Amino acid sequence: MVLQNTKTNTAVSLSSSAMLVELSTSAWSGWKRDKAQSDKVTSDAGAQRDSARVTKSIVDCAELKAVNRIRGEARNHVHYMLSLPWLDNGPRLLSTNLYFDYVEKMSEKEQEFNGAVAVFLDRYVQLVATQRDRLQGLFNETDYPHVDDLSKKFKFRIAYMPLPEAGDFRLDTKVDVQALKEEYEQACNDKLVEASNHLFEKIRGPLQNMVERLDFAPDDKKKVFKDTLVSNITKLVDVMRACNLTGDTRMSGIVNKIDDALSGVTVDALRNSDSLRAQTKESMQAALEILPSLDW
């Protein structure tokens, strides 16, 4: 059953317990369209012009890959992990309970990003020189921007914004302000439901993985599982607890159930204890069964 919305006055309480956060990063791609080669491909094939495009990797190096790896980690392991969907492809909801954790982890990623960019820019001229041998006839010196222009293509920005309250409509009196307030309240309620459902679905995968990995008898061949089998769940449980902004009893019940089942449980203990493994598998299966399903 999908978690349903009930109309409650949440906008004011939300504005004091959460904020919006937006992460914006960019980097030079290291790819370039080769118009001459594109024309050659279409001409050799007897195809119409612009039927094909040749895009070449003009820089292939570990330094640029490191920059993009850090961008991905910041977005996937921090931003998406600690915040909830709010506006489509825009700012996300950040609980004040997770604000300092978010700031600390994102500051670390920003420092890593800036350091990796500095290394890449410092070695850029040398890296370009090595691409001539790699690209051969595809090499074109004019494809490469000056290092001063290149540095402007790298960006790592975080913006924090307050959540407006329902009464924060300063409009002409001809506008039906009360109707706008009610619509805003309803929109907040709907978004909170979506955020809660997002958390339920986010933890479903790790729970299913644990149940599957622990599902073998003492005489069976032992299944291999990673050291993160437990921590993948406990980290999400911490996020669920911090993001339960409306005191959802269903969410707190699931969190408490998982917490109790995994208290003191380690990966090594699960590997070595048949009884603990069976007990933990049963508890995680029970948690899965009370998760609301999303009938999309």
Order of alpha helices (4+ residues) and beta strands (2+ residues): alpha-beta-beta-alpha-beta-alpha-beta-alpha-alpha-beta-alpha-alpha-alpha-alpha-alpha
